[in-house]
């Protein structure tokens, strides 16, 4: 009787192992995290000036200049305060569309985010 139980357990082990591996793989796929993108503010420009991303992506702007800058959308959907050197501002784009933005301190600084 004990031999039958042991044999039944041995037959179930490969199926159990496969289930654990599949569950771990799915959890790993979900754990890969959200999409992220970066824009550097350097030489009084947004680099890159235009960026195409997927919906759900978080964009982070980092000020690499020695003077403050801002990030403000034309539609007033998002707006940073003044960003000093090395400071960052992030915004998550959940809806498709084209989002134009500029620095409120330097009107010649403009950029565009295209969300697909």
ABEGO torsion letter per residue (X at the ends): XAAAAAAAAAAAAAAAAAAAAAAAAAAAAAAAEBBBBBBBBBGGBBOBABBBBBBGBBBBBBBABABBBBBBBAAGABBBBBBBBGBBBBBBBABBEBBBBBBAABAABBBBBBBX
